Amino acid sequence: MPRVKYTDKDVALMARMMRAEAEGEGKQGMLMVGNVIVNRLKANCLDFKGLRSIPQVIYQVQGGNYSFEAVQKGNVFYNRARGVEKKLAKKTLDYWREHPSKYALWYFNPYAACPPTWYDQPFAGQYKQHCYYEPKANTCEGAYTW
């Protein structure tokens, strides 16, 4: 049973986002981004209440900006999804979770050392250039469910 319900269009959309956000970090980096997308859909807490689909997560607007910078600025995001990224997207939708993105709801590239918190959320770990952050304890049980 997959972690969340999805369609072929969801797989393609997620694949495009994973590539746009982390192609330079290889397959593992793209899986990590995909995991954050799934986590946001499952969380139903904090900044991610009421999200019910992959498109809602990817096109979410917070503070007047898209949550994922690639939607606004990324030419790569608007390219067709490729087979390799589709396989990775499906893997995260179905079952894949791994540290440091296992429970993460946020990530970013600070172009420096990872700060110990990001918007008051604790640092979970780093993969290549991206820093991953989990919700504070007892604030988002949905992030920790399968």
Backbone as JSON, one array per atom type, in Angstrom:
{
  "sequence": "MPRVKYTDKDVALMARMMRAEAEGEGKQGMLMVGNVIVNRLKANCLDFKGLRSIPQVIYQVQGGNYSFEAVQKGNVFYNRARGVEKKLAKKTLDYWREHPSKYALWYFNPYAACPPTWYDQPFAGQYKQHCYYEPKANTCEGAYTW",
  "N": [[0.84, -1.19, 0.0], [0.66, 2.18, -0.91], [2.25, 5.15, 0.49], [0.77, 7.49, 0.18], [-2.21, 8.39, -1.68], [-2.13, 8.54, -5.24], [-1.85, 9.74, -8.65], [-0.91, 9.08, -12.11], [-0.32, 11.57, -13.18], [0.35, 12.96, -10.87], [2.73, 11.64, -10.2], [4.38, 12.43, -12.34], [4.41, 15.23, -11.97], [5.59, 15.45, -9.44], [8.05, 14.24, -10.0], [9.15, 16.13, -11.74], [9.49, 18.27, -9.96], [11.29, 17.17, -8.09], [13.56, 16.8, -9.68], [14.05, 19.47, -10.47], [14.63, 20.68, -8.02], [16.76, 19.19, -6.94], [18.52, 17.93, -8.75], [21.27, 18.2, -9.08], [22.22, 16.88, -6.87], [22.06, 14.24, -7.27], [20.49, 10.94, -7.47], [19.86, 10.15, -4.83], [19.63, 12.63, -3.5], [17.44, 13.68, -4.89], [15.48, 11.84, -4.12], [15.28, 12.53, -1.43], [14.13, 15.11, -1.53], [11.7, 14.4, -2.7], [10.67, 12.89, -0.61], [10.2, 14.86, 1.34], [8.1, 16.22, 0.1], [6.06, 14.24, 0.15], [5.9, 13.93, 2.93], [4.9, 16.45, 3.66], [2.36, 16.31, 2.57], [1.24, 14.26, 4.08], [1.4, 15.27, 6.67], [-0.49, 17.32, 7.66], [-0.48, 19.56, 9.43], [0.85, 22.47, 11.17], [2.39, 24.54, 8.84], [1.22, 23.14, 6.82], [-1.43, 22.35, 6.87], [-4.46, 20.91, 5.76], [-3.68, 20.2, 3.18], [-4.25, 18.11, 0.47], [-3.44, 16.81, -1.79], [-0.85, 15.99, -4.19], [-0.42, 18.1, -6.16], [-1.45, 20.28, -4.63], [0.44, 20.46, -2.59], [2.81, 21.02, -4.03], [2.2, 23.4, -5.4], [1.64, 25.12, -3.35], [1.19, 28.24, -1.74], [2.89, 30.39, 0.37], [3.11, 33.11, 2.46], [2.94, 34.81, 0.25], [4.6, 33.72, -1.66], [5.56, 30.89, -3.67], [5.92, 27.74, -2.06], [7.9, 26.03, -2.97], [10.7, 27.04, -4.54], [11.36, 26.47, -7.18], [9.0, 26.41, -8.68], [8.4, 29.02, -9.22], [10.83, 30.09, -10.2], [12.16, 28.17, -11.66], [13.32, 26.94, -14.64], [13.83, 24.28, -15.23], [11.85, 22.89, -13.84], [9.66, 23.16, -15.48], [10.12, 21.51, -17.58], [9.51, 18.42, -19.31], [8.74, 15.48, -17.43], [11.17, 13.0, -16.78], [11.93, 9.51, -17.3], [13.68, 8.38, -15.32], [13.43, 10.11, -13.09], [10.7, 9.83, -12.66], [10.55, 7.19, -11.75], [11.9, 7.49, -9.33], [10.2, 9.28, -8.02], [7.88, 7.73, -7.77], [8.87, 5.77, -6.08], [9.26, 7.21, -3.66], [6.63, 7.96, -3.15], [5.47, 5.48, -2.76], [6.98, 4.05, -0.73], [9.57, 4.94, 0.19], [11.68, 6.28, 2.66], [14.13, 8.05, 4.35], [16.81, 8.97, 6.52], [18.43, 12.15, 6.19], [15.9, 13.13, 5.65], [13.72, 11.76, 6.52], [11.59, 12.42, 8.38], [11.34, 15.03, 7.77], [10.01, 18.28, 7.07], [10.86, 20.54, 5.9], [13.45, 21.94, 3.88], [16.5, 23.4, 2.77], [19.06, 25.15, 0.92], [21.66, 26.55, 2.38], [23.98, 27.7, 1.45], [26.14, 27.75, 3.09], [27.18, 26.72, 6.39], [24.79, 24.5, 7.92], [22.16, 25.96, 9.72], [21.28, 25.58, 13.25], [18.55, 25.61, 13.68], [15.57, 26.14, 11.72], [13.36, 28.51, 11.02], [12.59, 28.12, 13.67], [12.44, 25.37, 13.84], [13.86, 22.16, 14.47], [17.1, 21.07, 13.33], [17.59, 18.29, 11.27], [19.45, 16.96, 9.76], [21.96, 16.77, 7.15], [22.25, 16.53, 3.61], [24.48, 16.49, 1.16], [24.27, 19.6, -0.28], [21.9, 20.4, 0.9], [20.01, 21.23, 3.79], [18.05, 19.67, 6.24], [14.97, 19.8, 8.04], [13.01, 18.9, 10.8], [9.71, 18.86, 12.31], [9.19, 20.49, 15.49], [9.19, 18.61, 18.54], [6.15, 17.02, 19.45], [4.46, 18.7, 17.95], [3.51, 18.01, 15.5], [2.25, 15.35, 14.75], [1.46, 13.99, 12.45], [3.6, 14.06, 10.7], [5.16, 11.98, 11.42], [3.87, 9.65, 10.92], [3.34, 6.64, 9.07]],
  "CA": [[0.0, 0.0, 0.0], [1.49, 3.39, -0.97], [2.18, 6.09, 1.61], [-0.34, 8.4, -0.13], [-2.86, 8.12, -2.97], [-1.58, 9.38, -6.3], [-2.15, 9.42, -10.05], [0.25, 9.21, -12.99], [-0.01, 13.0, -13.28], [1.06, 13.31, -9.63], [4.09, 11.11, -10.32], [5.11, 13.3, -13.27], [4.6, 16.54, -11.33], [6.57, 15.28, -8.37], [9.33, 13.97, -10.66], [9.66, 17.42, -12.24], [9.94, 19.05, -8.81], [12.48, 16.53, -7.53], [14.68, 17.13, -10.58], [14.32, 20.91, -10.41], [15.17, 21.07, -6.71], [17.93, 18.46, -6.45], [19.21, 17.14, -9.78], [22.71, 18.27, -8.81], [22.56, 16.04, -5.73], [21.91, 12.86, -7.67], [19.25, 10.22, -7.17], [19.59, 10.2, -3.39], [19.15, 13.98, -3.2], [16.09, 13.82, -5.43], [14.61, 11.06, -3.24], [15.08, 13.3, -0.2], [13.15, 16.15, -1.84], [10.42, 13.7, -2.85], [10.19, 12.51, 0.72], [9.64, 16.06, 1.98], [6.8, 16.46, -0.54], [5.12, 13.27, 0.72], [5.72, 14.27, 4.34], [4.01, 17.61, 3.76], [1.01, 15.86, 2.27], [0.78, 13.43, 5.2], [1.52, 15.95, 7.96], [-1.73, 18.0, 8.07], [-0.18, 20.37, 10.62], [1.71, 23.64, 11.0], [2.2, 25.24, 7.56], [0.76, 22.2, 5.81], [-2.79, 21.9, 7.17], [-5.45, 20.92, 4.7], [-3.17, 19.78, 1.88], [-4.84, 16.8, 0.21], [-2.96, 16.23, -3.05], [0.51, 16.37, -4.6], [-0.42, 19.47, -6.7], [-1.64, 21.27, -3.56], [1.73, 20.61, -1.89], [3.8, 21.64, -4.91], [1.81, 24.77, -5.76], [1.25, 25.86, -2.15], [1.73, 29.59, -1.59], [3.05, 30.82, 1.76], [3.69, 34.45, 2.53], [2.97, 35.43, -1.07], [5.52, 33.01, -2.55], [5.42, 29.43, -3.72], [6.76, 27.03, -1.09], [9.06, 25.52, -3.7], [11.24, 28.1, -5.39], [11.42, 26.04, -8.59], [7.74, 26.71, -9.36], [8.5, 30.42, -9.63], [12.07, 30.47, -10.86], [12.89, 27.08, -12.27], [13.04, 26.47, -16.0], [13.87, 22.82, -15.21], [10.56, 22.41, -13.35], [8.68, 23.19, -16.56], [10.48, 20.49, -18.58], [8.78, 17.15, -19.18], [9.32, 14.51, -16.5], [11.91, 11.92, -17.41], [11.7, 8.2, -16.7], [14.45, 8.13, -14.1], [12.81, 10.85, -11.99], [9.39, 9.23, -12.38], [10.79, 6.02, -10.9], [12.25, 7.98, -8.0], [8.98, 9.84, -7.43], [7.02, 6.6, -7.4], [9.51, 5.13, -4.93], [8.95, 7.97, -2.44], [5.18, 7.88, -2.93], [5.11, 4.13, -2.32], [7.57, 3.54, 0.51], [10.91, 5.37, 0.55], [11.94, 7.29, 3.69], [15.48, 7.85, 4.87], [17.45, 10.11, 7.19], [17.85, 13.09, 7.13], [14.58, 13.64, 5.23], [12.69, 10.79, 6.93], [10.45, 13.13, 8.97], [11.52, 16.45, 7.47], [8.99, 19.05, 6.35], [11.53, 21.68, 5.29], [14.86, 21.83, 3.5], [17.0, 24.51, 1.96], [20.5, 25.21, 0.71], [22.09, 27.83, 2.98], [25.26, 28.13, 0.87], [27.03, 27.88, 4.25], [26.85, 25.65, 7.34], [23.37, 24.41, 8.26], [21.84, 26.51, 11.04], [20.7, 24.58, 14.15], [17.1, 25.63, 13.52], [15.06, 26.85, 10.55], [12.05, 28.97, 11.49], [12.38, 27.52, 14.99], [12.29, 23.91, 13.74], [15.19, 21.58, 14.67], [17.91, 20.5, 12.27], [17.56, 16.82, 11.27], [20.65, 16.46, 9.12], [22.33, 17.38, 5.87], [22.67, 15.7, 2.5], [25.19, 17.37, 0.23], [24.08, 21.03, 0.0], [20.6, 20.69, 1.52], [19.8, 21.03, 5.22], [16.69, 19.17, 6.46], [14.42, 20.19, 9.34], [11.81, 18.2, 11.26], [8.91, 19.68, 13.23], [9.48, 20.37, 16.91], [8.5, 17.51, 19.21], [4.75, 17.2, 19.87], [3.77, 19.75, 17.2], [3.05, 17.54, 14.19], [2.28, 13.89, 14.76], [1.28, 13.49, 11.1], [4.9, 13.93, 10.02], [5.83, 10.77, 11.87], [3.09, 8.46, 10.57], [3.77, 5.98, 7.84]],
  "C": [[0.89, 1.25, 0.0], [1.3, 4.28, 0.25], [1.03, 7.07, 1.43], [-0.96, 7.97, -1.45], [-2.27, 9.06, -4.02], [-1.99, 8.86, -7.67], [-0.85, 9.49, -10.85], [0.66, 10.67, -13.15], [0.74, 13.48, -12.04], [2.51, 12.86, -9.69], [4.93, 12.02, -11.22], [5.39, 14.66, -12.66], [5.68, 16.46, -10.25], [7.97, 15.03, -8.95], [9.96, 15.26, -11.16], [10.2, 18.27, -11.08], [11.22, 18.47, -8.21], [13.71, 16.86, -8.37], [15.05, 18.6, -10.45], [15.01, 21.32, -9.11], [16.5, 20.39, -6.39], [18.68, 17.63, -7.49], [20.72, 17.09, -9.53], [23.16, 17.41, -7.65], [22.29, 14.56, -6.01], [20.59, 12.24, -7.23], [18.89, 10.31, -5.69], [19.04, 11.57, -2.98], [17.74, 14.2, -3.71], [15.08, 13.02, -4.6], [14.29, 11.84, -1.96], [14.04, 14.4, -0.41], [11.77, 15.52, -2.01], [9.83, 13.31, -1.52], [9.59, 13.7, 1.46], [8.27, 16.38, 1.39], [5.75, 15.53, 0.05], [4.86, 13.6, 2.18], [4.77, 15.45, 4.51], [2.55, 17.21, 3.49], [0.43, 15.07, 3.44], [0.64, 14.22, 6.5], [0.21, 16.54, 8.48], [-1.54, 18.78, 9.37], [0.67, 21.57, 10.22], [1.39, 24.34, 9.68], [1.49, 24.39, 6.51], [-0.62, 21.61, 6.12], [-3.66, 21.96, 5.93], [-4.94, 20.55, 3.33], [-3.62, 18.35, 1.63], [-4.34, 16.13, -1.07], [-1.53, 16.72, -3.33], [0.51, 17.78, -5.23], [-0.62, 20.54, -5.62], [-0.34, 21.5, -2.8], [2.69, 21.41, -2.78], [3.47, 23.09, -5.25], [1.36, 25.59, -4.55], [1.95, 27.22, -2.12], [1.75, 29.92, -0.11], [3.7, 32.19, 1.75], [3.83, 35.11, 1.17], [3.9, 34.77, -2.07], [5.2, 31.53, -2.57], [6.36, 28.81, -2.7], [8.02, 26.48, -1.73], [9.49, 26.57, -4.71], [11.2, 27.74, -6.87], [10.14, 26.34, -9.35], [7.82, 28.11, -9.96], [9.68, 30.68, -10.55], [12.69, 29.39, -11.73], [12.46, 26.68, -13.66], [12.99, 24.95, -16.03], [12.52, 22.24, -14.78], [9.54, 22.31, -14.49], [9.06, 22.29, -17.73], [9.67, 19.23, -18.32], [9.51, 16.23, -18.19], [10.01, 13.39, -17.27], [11.68, 10.62, -16.64], [12.42, 7.97, -15.39], [13.85, 8.86, -12.9], [11.42, 10.31, -11.64], [9.53, 8.0, -11.48], [11.11, 6.44, -9.47], [11.02, 8.54, -7.29], [8.07, 8.73, -6.95], [7.57, 5.9, -6.16], [9.19, 5.88, -3.63], [7.46, 7.94, -2.14], [4.78, 6.53, -2.35], [5.68, 3.76, -0.95], [8.83, 4.22, 1.0], [10.92, 6.48, 1.6], [13.33, 7.01, 4.26], [15.99, 9.13, 5.5], [18.34, 10.83, 6.19], [16.45, 13.61, 6.76], [13.43, 12.79, 5.76], [11.44, 11.45, 7.49], [10.45, 14.62, 8.64], [10.34, 17.04, 6.71], [9.6, 20.24, 5.61], [12.96, 21.29, 4.9], [15.23, 23.1, 2.77], [18.51, 24.4, 1.84], [20.97, 26.55, 1.24], [23.34, 28.42, 2.34], [26.27, 28.44, 1.97], [26.71, 26.68, 5.16], [25.35, 25.67, 7.65], [23.13, 25.05, 9.63], [21.18, 25.45, 11.92], [19.18, 24.54, 14.12], [16.77, 26.39, 12.24], [13.62, 27.22, 10.9], [11.63, 28.24, 12.77], [12.15, 26.01, 14.96], [13.69, 23.29, 13.79], [15.8, 20.94, 13.42], [17.89, 18.98, 12.39], [18.82, 16.23, 10.68], [20.86, 17.11, 7.77], [22.63, 16.3, 4.87], [23.21, 16.62, 1.44], [24.92, 18.83, 0.6], [22.8, 21.36, 0.75], [20.57, 20.32, 3.0], [18.32, 20.67, 5.41], [16.26, 19.44, 7.89], [13.11, 19.47, 9.6], [10.99, 19.14, 12.13], [9.35, 19.46, 14.68], [8.66, 19.24, 17.51], [7.08, 17.93, 19.62], [4.02, 18.34, 19.16], [3.16, 19.24, 15.9], [3.15, 16.02, 14.11], [2.17, 13.3, 13.36], [2.58, 13.31, 10.33], [5.57, 12.61, 10.34], [5.03, 9.5, 11.57], [3.58, 7.89, 9.26], [2.99, 6.54, 6.69]]
}
